Amino acid sequence: MLAAGNDLPVGDKGAVLLTVNVANCGIGQTSFVNTATATGTSPGGTTVTDNSGQRI
């Protein structure tokens, strides 16, 4: 995740590692759904958005 005023150059890559501890789950809880939305501005000034979801 970038702080305000920072950028990620075109063609470059970045990664974020996020660890989440979930408390008070029942013994039968076998999966979770993870969703994320990313928004950025293209070099041409267009806003682009990506929504993703994954059952883990």
N, C-alpha and C positions, 0 to 999 in steps of 0.2 A: 504494500500500500504506500502510495506516495504522499508526502506532505505537500501542502499548498505551495505552489510555485515550482515544484519539481516536475520533471518529465521523464518519459521513457522513449528514447529515440526510435524512429521507424526501423523495424527489423530486429530490434534488440529484444531481449527476453528478461523476465523477472519472475521471482517465485516468492510465495508467502507460505510459511509453515504455521499452522494454527492448531493448537491442542485444546480440546474441550473435554472437561470432566463433567459427566451428567450424574447428579445425585438423585437418590430416591426412586430408582427404577425398580419395577417389579421383576421377579425372577423370570417371568415369561417374556420380558422385553427383549426381543432378538434383533431388532433393526431400528434404524432411525432414518429420517429423510433430511438430507442436507441441501439447501438451496442457496444460490448466490446470484447477485446481479452486479455486473460491472458496467460502468459508463465511462466513456472517454471522448476526446475530441480528435478527429482525424487531422492530418496536416492541411487539408483543404477547408477546415473549419466546421465540418459536419459532426454532429453528435452521434456516436454509435453506442449501442447497448447490447449486452449479451446476458441472457438468463440461462442458468443451468440448474439442474437438480439431479441428485443421486441418492439412491437408497443404500445405506451402509449398515 
